[in-house]
Amino acid sequence: MYIFGLIGFLVLTLLAIKISKNPFWGLTALVFFLPFERIPTIEVADFTLKINHIIGLLLIIFWILDLVFNHKKIKSAGLGSLLLFFILALFLSFTNTKLPVRSIIYFLLDIFIVLIFFATSQLIDSKEKLTQIQTALFWGAGIALGFGFFQFIGDMIGLPLSITGLDPGYSKMVFGFPRIQAFSREPLYFGNYLLLVLGFVMANIGLKSSAPKPRALFPLLAILIVSMILTMSRGALLGLVFFFLVWCFLNIKKIITPKIITHSSALLIIFAIGFGLLFSFLGKDLKDIFIGHISVADLSFGESTQGRLLAYEKAISAFKTAPIIGIGIGNYGAFTAGFDLDSPDIKNIVNNEYIELLAENGIVGLTGFLILILYIFWRSALALRITQDDELKNYLVVLSIALMAILLQYNFFSTLSILHIWVAMGVVVGAQNIALANSKLKC
């Protein structure tokens, strides 16, 4: 254990030196480690310290120092006033908080991810850097996907949880088959992160380039889809379906070709054979449970669905007590526990970020977040209209669709300070900045 700790310290020290010389190194490392939100972590005074907290903090510090001492200019993106309004909306909820220390911790975490978002949007200032971010994302995702498959196979053959790294609630002891989560906190977080990876994969598949595309793209696409199914996250699967429906609608003329039809048919056959073998291995009872969970057959009785509906009701009740500025940032769980700090319910979340924002930060907080999101999508449309770079246009379209899918799933889980979501937003804004670099527009 001490050896691993020493190795980790040395790696972080070397990384800190690299980031101090070039903050973009910090962003690249951050993107690579995005799926590592549960393994490895350290518990510090009831706070889970993640590797990305350390890398992100180094990134923010050295990025700001680079701006100050090297007289770097902030690229105009029209985000300043929107982010300040959103931060102010979060701060206003302190007026009603009954747990100021808890609210301060959550507020600082939200400031952290907002700064990461802004730094990401600023540091991706060329297509070369966008490609480097893509490479880091693919390497990190590849490791996570491999570990996810190991979890599924390992749990099915009876390996202990200490080896597979699965949370007991997602092992085969619950459903009869495991729900993979890789290094993520929960399967649904892993599935949501994979939507960002999916965006980059599909962006490369759709590139108009004379150069041959990497042969690994289609196998990677198949692995991504299978992995998302094995997370058993219905929200992630809804995001997946949404992504492909929108992508196919926008590319309907491009996809009706012999090559695409052949590749798509091959993928469908592989999926059919693979899941046919899986279901034959699981047996009829487990197959029915698997399909029942995916198809929301437990709508009227399942704990997952009913628990969410009950949480929505409680969150609306909390909203009604303070509709303008909310009950206080980070206070929903305490509200459901009657502000009993010893109750396990204090860790409850709404499992719908939009309703959670409404409860904790009121109409002002939700409005601030929605305006920011709508502005980002409006800016994508503007960049698409102005840029003449077909490669950038493709990235902007596909990554914007992926971001839509990610935010769609936000209806089924919550916690504002989820790093990969804000990085995804920053990547989209960074691509917009590149597309608008030669434009006279200051937005």
QUIQUI-V398144 format. One record per pair of residues at least 24 apart in sequence whose C-alpha atoms are under 10 Angstrom apart, sorted by sequence separation. I is the first residue (numbers start at 0). J is the second residue. D is the distance in whole Angstrom. If there is no record, write none. Layout:
I;J;D + I;J;D
//
This chain:
29;53;9 + 30;54;10 + 86;110;7 + 152;176;10 + 153;177;9 + 154;178;10 + 196;220;9 + 331;355;7 + 334;358;10 + 375;399;9 + 376;400;9 + 399;423;9 + 402;426;10 + 29;54;6 + 30;55;10 + 151;176;8 + 152;177;9 + 154;179;10 + 310;335;9 + 330;355;10 + 331;356;10 + 334;359;10 + 398;423;8 + 399;424;9 + 402;427;8 + 25;51;10 + 28;54;7 + 29;55;7 + 151;177;6 + 197;223;7 + 329;355;9 + 376;402;9 + 398;424;9 + 401;427;10 + 27;54;10 + 28;55;9 + 86;113;9 + 150;177;8 + 151;178;7 + 152;179;10 + 196;223;8 + 197;224;9 + 328;355;9 + 329;356;10 + 331;358;7 + 332;359;10 + 376;403;9 + 399;426;10 + 26;54;8 + 82;110;10 + 85;113;10 + 150;178;9 + 151;179;6 + 328;356;8 + 330;358;9 + 331;359;6 + 398;426;8 + 399;427;7 + 25;54;6 + 26;55;8 + 29;58;8 + 150;179;6 + 151;180;9 + 194;223;9 + 327;356;10 + 329;358;10 + 330;359;6 + 398;427;6 + 399;428;10 + 24;54;10 + 25;55;7 + 28;58;9 + 83;113;10 + 149;179;9 + 150;180;8 + 151;181;9 + 193;223;7 + 194;224;10 + 325;355;10 + 326;356;10 + 328;358;9 + 329;359;7 + 330;360;10 + 372;402;10 + 397;427;10 + 25;56;9 + 26;57;10 + 27;58;10 + 82;113;8 + 147;178;9 + 148;179;7 + 150;181;7 + 193;224;9 + 325;356;8 + 326;357;9 + 327;358;8 + 328;359;5 + 329;360;9 + 372;403;9 + 395;426;10 + 396;427;9 + 399;430;10 + 25;57;7 + 26;58;7 + 82;114;10 + 147;179;5 + 148;180;10 + 149;181;9 + 324;356;10 + 325;357;7 + 326;358;6 + 327;359;5 + 328;360;6 + 395;427;7 + 398;430;9 + 25;58;5 + 26;59;9 + 146;179;9 + 147;180;6 + 148;181;8 + 190;223;9 + 193;226;9 + 194;227;9 + 324;357;8 + 325;358;5 + 326;359;5 + 327;360;6 + 328;361;10 + 394;427;9 + 395;428;9 + 24;58;8 + 25;59;9 + 146;180;9 + 147;181;4 + 190;224;10 + 193;227;7 + 314;348;9 + 315;349;10 + 323;357;9 + 324;358;9 + 325;359;4 + 326;360;7 + 327;361;9 + 372;406;9 + 395;429;10 + 22;57;8 + 23;58;8 + 82;117;9 + 144;179;9 + 146;181;6 + 147;182;8 + 192;227;10 + 314;349;7 + 322;357;8 + 323;358;9 + 324;359;8 + 325;360;4 + 326;361;8 + 395;430;6 + 18;54;9 + 22;58;6 + 25;61;9 + 26;62;10 + 144;180;9 + 145;181;8 + 146;182;8 + 147;183;10 + 190;226;8 + 191;227;9 + 313;349;8 + 318;354;9 + 321;357;9 + 322;358;7 + 323;359;10 + 324;360;5 + 325;361;4 + 328;364;10 + 394;430;8 + 395;431;7 + 21;58;9 + 22;59;8 + 25;62;9 + 143;180;9 + 144;181;7 + 189;226;9 + 190;227;5 + 310;347;8 + 311;348;10 + 312;349;9 + 314;351;10 + 318;355;9 + 321;358;8 + 322;359;9 + 323;360;8 + 324;361;4 + 325;362;8 + 394;431;10 + 15;53;10 + 19;57;8 + 22;60;9 + 23;61;10 + 79;117;9 + 143;181;6 + 144;182;9 + 189;227;8 + 190;228;8 + 310;348;8 + 311;349;6 + 317;355;10 + 318;356;9 + 319;357;10 + 320;358;9 + 321;359;9 + 322;360;8 + 323;361;5 + 324;362;6 + 325;363;8 + 392;430;9 + 11;50;9 + 15;54;8 + 18;57;7 + 19;58;8 + 22;61;6 + 23;62;8 + 78;117;8 + 142;181;9 + 143;182;7 + 147;186;10 + 190;229;9 + 191;230;10 + 310;349;5 + 311;350;8 + 315;354;7 + 318;357;6 + 319;358;8 + 321;360;9 + 322;361;5 + 323;362;5 + 324;363;6 + 325;364;8 + 391;430;7 + 392;431;9 + 395;434;9 + 14;54;8 + 18;58;7 + 21;61;8 + 22;62;5 + 142;182;10 + 143;183;9 + 186;226;10 + 187;227;9 + 190;230;6 + 309;349;9 + 310;350;7 + 311;351;8 + 314;354;7 + 315;355;9 + 317;357;9 + 318;358;4 + 321;361;7 + 322;362;6 + 323;363;6 + 324;364;7 + 325;365;10 + 391;431;9 + 16;57;10 + 18;59;10 + 19;60;9 + 20;61;8 + 21;62;8 + 22;63;9 + 76;117;10 + 140;181;10 + 186;227;9 + 189;230;8 + 190;231;9 + 191;232;9 + 194;235;8 + 307;348;9 + 308;349;9 + 310;351;9 + 314;355;7 + 317;358;5 + 318;359;7 + 320;361;10 + 321;362;9 + 322;363;9 + 323;364;8 + 324;365;9 + 11;53;9 + 15;57;7 + 18;60;10 + 19;61;6 + 20;62;10 + 22;64;9 + 147;189;10 + 188;230;9 + 190;232;7 + 193;235;9 + 194;236;10 + 197;239;9 + 201;243;10 + 307;349;7 + 308;350;9 + 312;354;10 + 314;356;9 + 315;357;8 + 316;358;8 + 317;359;8 + 318;360;9 + 319;361;9 + 323;365;10 + 391;433;8 + 392;434;8 + 7;50;10 + 11;54;8 + 14;57;9 + 15;58;9 + 18;61;7 + 19;62;8 + 22;65;8 + 186;229;9 + 187;230;7 + 189;232;9 + 190;233;9 + 191;234;8 + 192;235;9 + 306;349;9 + 307;350;6 + 308;351;10 + 311;354;7 + 314;357;8 + 315;358;6 + 318;361;6 + 391;434;7 + 18;62;8 + 21;65;8 + 73;117;10 + 76;120;9 + 186;230;5 + 187;231;8 + 188;232;9 + 190;234;8 + 191;235;6 + 194;238;8 + 198;242;9 + 306;350;9 + 307;351;8 + 310;354;10 + 311;355;8 + 314;358;5 + 317;361;9 + 318;362;9 + 19;64;9 + 20;65;9 + 73;118;10 + 76;121;9 + 144;189;10 + 181;226;10 + 185;230;9 + 186;231;7 + 187;232;5 + 190;235;5 + 191;236;9 + 194;239;7 + 197;242;9 + 201;246;9 + 205;250;9 + 217;262;8 + 221;266;7 + 225;270;8 + 310;355;10 + 313;358;9 + 314;359;8 + 386;431;9 + 388;433;10 + 11;57;10 + 15;61;9 + 19;65;8 + 74;120;9 + 75;121;9 + 143;189;9 + 180;226;9 + 186;232;6 + 187;233;8 + 188;234;10 + 189;235;9 + 190;236;8 + 193;239;9 + 217;263;9 + 220;266;9 + 221;267;9 + 224;270;9 + 382;428;10 + 388;434;8 + 74;121;6 + 179;226;8 + 180;227;10 + 185;232;9 + 187;234;7 + 188;235;8 + 191;238;8 + 311;358;10 + 386;433;9 + 387;434;8 + 73;121;7 + 74;122;10 + 178;226;10 + 179;227;9 + 187;235;6 + 190;238;9 + 191;239;9 + 194;242;8 + 205;253;9 + 218;266;9 + 221;269;8 + 222;270;10 + 225;273;9 + 376;424;10 + 379;427;8 + 382;430;9 + 383;431;8 + 386;434;5 + 72;121;10 + 73;122;10 + 140;189;10 + 144;193;9 + 178;227;10 + 179;228;9 + 180;229;9 + 181;230;9 + 186;235;9 + 187;236;9 + 190;239;9 + 205;254;10 + 217;266;8 + 221;270;8 + 225;274;9 + 375;424;8 + 378;427;10 + 379;428;8 + 382;431;6 + 385;434;8 + 386;435;7 + 74;124;9 + 143;193;10 + 178;228;9 + 179;229;6 + 180;230;6 + 375;425;9 + 378;428;8 + 381;431;9 + 382;432;8 + 384;434;10 + 385;435;7 + 386;436;9 + 178;229;6 + 179;230;5 + 180;231;10 + 376;427;9 + 379;430;9 + 380;431;9 + 382;433;9 + 383;434;8 + 384;435;10 + 386;437;9 + 59;111;8 + 140;192;9 + 177;229;8 + 178;230;5 + 179;231;8 + 372;424;9 + 375;427;8 + 376;428;9 + 379;431;6 + 382;434;6 + 383;435;9 + 385;437;10 + 386;438;9 + 59;112;10 + 140;193;8 + 176;229;9 + 177;230;8 + 178;231;6 + 179;232;10 + 353;406;10 + 375;428;7 + 378;431;7 + 379;432;10 + 381;434;10 + 382;435;6 + 385;438;8 + 177;231;9 + 178;232;9 + 352;406;9 + 378;432;9 + 381;435;9 + 382;436;10 + 56;111;8 + 59;114;7 + 63;118;9 + 140;195;10 + 141;196;10 + 354;409;10 + 355;410;10 + 376;431;10 + 379;434;9 + 385;440;10 + 52;108;9 + 55;111;8 + 56;112;10 + 58;114;10 + 59;115;7 + 62;118;7 + 140;196;7 + 352;408;9 + 353;409;7 + 354;410;8 + 375;431;9 + 379;435;10 + 382;438;9 + 55;112;9 + 58;115;8 + 139;196;10 + 236;293;8 + 351;408;9 + 352;409;6 + 353;410;7 + 355;412;10 + 356;413;9 + 378;435;10 + 46;104;10 + 56;114;10 + 59;117;10 + 231;289;8 + 350;408;10 + 351;409;6 + 352;410;6 + 353;411;10 + 355;413;7 + 356;414;9 + 52;111;9 + 55;114;9 + 56;115;9 + 59;118;7 + 62;121;10 + 136;195;9 + 137;196;7 + 231;290;10 + 233;292;8 + 234;293;10 + 350;409;8 + 351;410;4 + 352;411;8 + 353;412;9 + 354;413;9 + 355;414;8 + 356;415;8 + 381;440;10 + 52;112;10 + 55;115;7 + 58;118;8 + 59;119;10 + 62;122;9 + 136;196;7 + 137;197;10 + 229;289;10 + 232;292;9 + 233;293;6 + 350;410;7 + 351;411;5 + 352;412;6 + 353;413;8 + 355;415;9 + 382;442;10 + 58;119;10 + 169;230;9 + 231;292;8 + 232;293;8 + 233;294;8 + 349;410;10 + 350;411;5 + 351;412;5 + 352;413;4 + 353;414;10 + 381;442;9 + 137;199;9 + 169;231;10 + 231;293;6 + 233;295;8 + 349;411;9 + 350;412;4 + 351;413;5 + 352;414;6 + 353;415;9 + 55;118;10 + 133;196;8 + 136;199;9 + 137;200;9 + 349;412;7 + 350;413;5 + 351;414;8 + 352;415;7 + 348;412;8 + 349;413;6 + 350;414;8 + 378;442;8 + 134;199;10 + 228;293;8 + 348;413;7 + 349;414;9 + 133;199;7 + 348;414;7 + 132;199;10 + 133;200;9 + 374;442;10 + 130;199;10 + 133;203;10 + 148;222;9 + 144;219;10 + 151;226;10 + 145;222;9 + 148;225;10 + 141;219;9 + 144;222;8 + 148;226;8 + 151;229;8 + 144;223;8 + 147;226;7 + 151;230;10 + 141;222;10 + 144;225;10 + 145;226;10 + 148;229;9 + 137;219;9 + 141;223;9 + 144;226;7 + 147;229;9 + 140;223;9 + 144;227;10 + 147;230;9 + 329;414;9 + 29;115;10 + 329;415;10 + 26;115;9 + 30;119;10 + 29;119;10 + 26;118;8 + 27;119;10 + 26;119;7 + 25;119;10 + 23;118;9 + 22;118;9 + 23;119;9 + 26;122;8 + 25;122;10 + 26;123;9 + 23;121;10 + 24;122;10 + 23;122;6 + 22;122;8 + 23;123;8 + 27;128;9 + 31;132;8 + 27;129;10 + 30;132;7 + 31;133;9 + 33;135;10 + 34;136;9 + 29;132;10 + 30;133;9 + 31;134;9 + 32;135;9 + 33;136;8 + 27;131;7 + 28;132;9 + 30;134;9 + 31;135;5 + 32;136;8 + 35;139;9 + 307;411;8 + 23;128;9 + 27;132;6 + 30;135;6 + 31;136;5 + 34;139;7 + 35;140;10 + 176;281;8 + 307;412;9 + 26;132;8 + 27;133;9 + 29;135;9 + 30;136;6 + 31;137;8 + 32;138;9 + 33;139;7 + 34;140;7 + 175;281;8 + 27;134;9 + 28;135;7 + 29;136;9 + 30;137;9 + 31;138;7 + 32;139;6 + 33;140;8 + 35;142;10 + 304;411;10 + 23;131;10 + 24;132;10 + 27;135;6 + 28;136;9 + 30;138;10 + 31;139;5 + 32;140;9 + 34;142;9 + 35;143;8 + 23;132;9 + 26;135;9 + 27;136;8 + 30;139;8 + 31;140;8 + 34;143;7 + 175;284;9 + 176;285;8 + 29;139;10 + 30;140;10 + 31;141;10 + 32;142;10 + 33;143;10 + 34;144;10 + 175;285;6 + 176;286;10 + 28;139;9 + 31;142;10 + 32;143;10 + 174;285;8 + 175;286;9 + 176;288;10 + 175;288;9 + 176;289;8 + 174;288;7 + 175;289;9 + 174;289;8 + 174;292;9 + 38;164;8 + 155;281;9 + 37;164;10 + 37;180;10 + 38;181;9 + 39;182;8 + 37;181;9 + 38;182;5 + 39;183;10 + 36;181;10 + 37;182;5 + 38;183;7 + 34;180;10 + 35;181;8 + 36;182;6 + 37;183;5 + 38;184;9 + 34;181;8 + 35;182;5 + 36;183;5 + 37;184;5 + 249;396;9 + 34;182;6 + 35;183;6 + 36;184;6 + 37;185;9 + 249;397;10 + 33;182;9 + 34;183;6 + 35;184;9 + 36;185;10 + 32;182;10 + 33;183;9 + 34;184;9 + 246;396;9 + 246;397;7 + 36;188;9 + 245;397;9 + 36;189;10 + 34;188;9 + 35;189;10 + 246;400;7 + 34;189;7 + 242;397;9 + 245;400;7 + 246;401;9 + 33;189;10 + 245;401;10 + 242;399;10 + 243;400;9 + 34;192;7 + 242;400;6 + 243;401;9 + 245;403;10 + 33;192;8 + 34;193;9 + 241;400;9 + 242;401;6 + 245;404;10 + 241;401;9 + 242;402;9 + 242;403;8 + 243;404;10 + 238;400;10 + 239;401;9 + 241;403;9 + 242;404;6 + 238;401;8 + 241;404;6 + 242;405;9 + 238;402;10 + 240;404;9 + 241;405;10 + 238;403;8 + 239;404;7 + 242;407;10 + 238;404;5 + 239;405;9 + 241;407;9 + 237;404;8 + 238;405;7 + 236;404;10 + 237;405;10 + 238;406;8 + 235;404;8 + 238;407;6 + 239;408;9 + 234;404;9 + 235;405;8 + 237;407;8 + 238;408;6 + 234;405;9 + 237;408;7 + 238;409;10 + 235;407;9 + 236;408;9 + 234;407;8 + 235;408;6 + 234;408;5 + 235;409;9 + 233;408;9 + 234;409;8 + 232;408;10 + 234;410;8 + 235;411;9 + 234;411;6 + 233;411;9 + 234;412;8 + 232;411;9 + 208;389;10 + 207;389;8 + 208;390;8 + 206;389;8 + 207;390;7 + 206;390;6 + 205;390;9 + 206;391;9 + 206;392;10 + 207;393;9 + 203;390;9 + 206;393;7 + 202;390;9 + 205;393;7 + 206;394;8 + 202;391;10 + 204;393;10 + 205;394;9 + 202;392;10 + 203;393;9 + 202;393;6 + 203;394;8 + 201;393;9 + 202;394;5 + 205;397;9 + 201;394;9 + 202;395;9 + 202;396;8 + 203;397;9 + 199;394;8 + 202;397;6 + 198;394;8 + 201;397;7 + 202;398;7 + 198;395;10 + 200;397;9 + 201;398;9 + 198;396;9 + 199;397;8 + 200;398;10 + 198;397;6 + 199;398;7 + 202;401;10 + 197;397;9 + 198;398;5 + 201;401;10 + 197;398;9 + 198;399;8 + 195;397;10 + 196;398;9 + 198;400;7 + 199;401;9 + 195;398;7 + 198;401;5 + 194;398;9 + 195;399;10 + 197;401;7 + 198;402;8 + 195;400;10 + 196;401;9 + 194;400;10 + 195;401;6 + 198;404;10 + 194;401;6 + 195;402;7 + 193;401;10 + 194;402;8 + 194;403;10 + 195;404;9 + 191;401;10 + 194;404;7 + 195;405;7 + 191;402;10 + 194;405;6 + 193;405;9 + 191;404;8 + 192;405;8 + 191;405;6 + 194;408;10 + 190;405;9 + 191;406;9 + 191;407;10 + 191;408;7 + 190;408;9 + 191;409;9 + 109;328;10 + 188;408;10 + 187;408;9 + 191;412;10 + 106;328;7 + 105;328;7 + 106;329;8 + 104;328;9 + 105;329;6 + 187;411;9 + 188;412;8 + 195;419;8 + 102;327;7 + 103;328;8 + 104;329;8 + 105;330;10 + 187;412;8 + 188;413;10 + 192;417;10 + 195;420;8 + 198;423;10 + 95;321;8 + 101;327;10 + 102;328;5 + 103;329;9 + 192;418;10 + 193;419;10 + 194;420;10 + 101;328;8 + 102;329;5 + 192;419;6 + 195;422;10 + 196;423;10 + 99;327;8 + 101;329;7 + 102;330;7 + 191;419;9 + 192;420;8 + 195;423;7 + 92;321;9 + 95;324;8 + 96;325;9 + 97;326;8 + 98;327;8 + 99;328;9 + 100;329;10 + 101;330;8 + 188;417;9 + 191;420;8 + 194;423;10 + 195;424;10 + 94;324;8 + 95;325;7 + 96;326;6 + 97;327;7 + 98;328;9 + 99;329;9 + 92;323;9 + 93;324;9 + 94;325;9 + 95;326;5 + 96;327;4 + 97;328;10 + 98;329;8 + 99;330;9 + 188;419;9 + 192;423;9 + 195;426;10 + 91;323;10 + 92;324;5 + 93;325;9 + 94;326;8 + 95;327;5 + 96;328;7 + 98;330;7 + 101;333;10 + 188;420;10 + 91;324;6 + 92;325;6 + 93;326;8 + 94;327;7 + 95;328;9 + 96;329;9 + 97;330;8 + 90;324;9 + 91;325;9 + 92;326;6 + 93;327;5 + 94;328;10 + 96;330;7 + 88;323;10 + 89;324;8 + 92;327;4 + 93;328;7 + 95;330;10 + 98;333;8 + 88;324;7 + 89;325;9 + 91;327;8 + 92;328;6 + 93;329;10 + 97;333;9 + 88;325;10 + 90;327;9 + 91;328;9 + 92;329;10 + 97;334;9 + 89;327;8 + 90;328;8 + 92;330;10 + 89;328;7 + 88;328;10 + 98;338;8 + 97;338;8 + 98;340;9 + 129;391;10 + 96;359;9 + 95;359;9 + 126;390;9 + 95;360;10 + 126;391;8 + 129;394;10 + 93;359;10 + 89;356;9 + 92;359;7 + 93;360;9 + 92;360;5 + 91;360;8 + 92;361;8 + 89;359;9 + 90;360;9 + 91;361;10 + 89;360;6 + 92;363;9 + 88;360;7 + 89;361;9 + 91;363;9 + 92;364;8 + 88;361;9 + 91;364;9 + 88;362;9 + 89;363;8 + 90;364;9 + 88;363;6 + 89;364;6 + 87;363;9 + 88;364;5 + 89;365;9 + 87;364;8 + 88;365;9 + 85;363;8 + 86;364;9 + 88;366;9 + 89;367;9 + 84;363;9 + 85;364;6 + 88;367;7 + 89;368;10 + 84;364;9 + 85;365;9 + 87;367;9 + 88;368;9 + 85;366;8 + 86;367;8 + 84;366;10 + 85;367;5 + 86;368;10 + 84;367;6 + 85;368;6 + 83;367;9 + 84;368;9 + 85;369;10 + 82;367;8 + 85;370;9 + 81;367;7 + 82;368;9 + 84;370;10 + 85;371;8 + 81;368;9 + 84;371;9 + 82;370;10 + 81;370;7 + 82;371;7 + 81;371;6 + 80;371;10 + 81;372;10 + 78;371;8 + 81;374;9 + 133;426;10 + 132;426;9 + 78;374;9 + 77;374;9 + 78;375;9 + 129;426;8 + 77;375;10 + 129;427;10 + 76;375;10 + 129;429;8 + 77;378;9 + 120;421;10 + 128;429;10 + 129;430;7 + 76;378;9 + 116;418;9 + 119;421;9 + 120;422;8 + 123;425;9 + 128;430;10 + 112;415;9 + 113;416;9 + 115;418;8 + 116;419;10 + 119;422;7 + 120;423;10 + 122;425;9 + 123;426;7 + 126;429;10 + 112;416;6 + 116;420;9 + 117;421;9 + 118;422;9 + 119;423;9 + 120;424;8 + 121;425;8 + 122;426;9 + 123;427;10 + 124;428;10 + 125;429;8 + 126;430;8 + 129;433;9 + 109;414;10 + 111;416;8 + 112;417;8 + 113;418;9 + 116;421;5 + 117;422;9 + 119;424;9 + 120;425;4 + 121;426;9 + 123;428;9 + 124;429;6 + 125;430;8 + 109;415;7 + 110;416;9 + 112;418;6 + 115;421;7 + 116;422;5 + 119;425;5 + 120;426;6 + 123;429;5 + 124;430;8 + 108;415;9 + 109;416;5 + 111;418;9 + 112;419;9 + 114;421;9 + 115;422;7 + 116;423;8 + 117;424;9 + 118;425;8 + 119;426;6 + 120;427;8 + 121;428;8 + 122;429;7 + 123;430;7 + 124;431;9 + 125;432;9 + 126;433;7 + 108;416;6 + 109;417;9 + 112;420;9 + 113;421;7 + 116;424;7 + 117;425;6 + 118;426;10 + 119;427;9 + 120;428;5 + 121;429;6 + 123;431;10 + 124;432;7 + 125;433;6 + 126;434;9 + 105;414;10 + 106;415;10 + 107;416;10 + 108;417;9 + 109;418;10 + 112;421;7 + 113;422;9 + 116;425;5 + 117;426;10 + 119;428;8 + 120;429;4 + 121;430;10 + 123;432;8 + 124;433;6 + 125;434;9 + 105;415;9 + 106;416;9 + 108;418;10 + 112;422;8 + 115;425;8 + 116;426;8 + 119;429;7 + 120;430;8 + 123;433;8 + 124;434;9 + 105;416;8 + 114;425;10 + 117;428;9 + 118;429;9 + 120;431;9 + 121;432;8 + 125;436;9 + 113;425;9 + 116;428;9 + 117;429;9 + 120;432;8 + 121;433;10 + 124;436;9 + 116;429;10 + 120;433;10 + 78;428;10 + 76;428;8 + 76;429;9 + 74;429;10 + 76;431;9 + 76;432;7 + 75;432;8 + 74;432;8 + 76;435;9 + 75;435;10 + 75;436;10 + 74;436;9 + 55;418;9 + 76;440;9 + 77;441;7 + 78;442;8 + 75;440;9 + 76;441;7 + 77;442;5 + 52;418;9 + 75;441;6 + 76;442;5 + 51;418;8 + 74;441;9 + 75;442;6 + 74;442;9 + 36;417;10 + 36;418;9 + 36;419;10 + 33;417;10 + 34;418;10 + 33;418;7 + 34;419;8 + 33;419;6 + 32;419;10 + 33;420;10 + 30;418;10 + 29;418;9 + 30;419;8 + 33;422;9 + 29;419;9 + 30;422;8 + 29;422;9 + 30;423;10 + 26;422;9
//
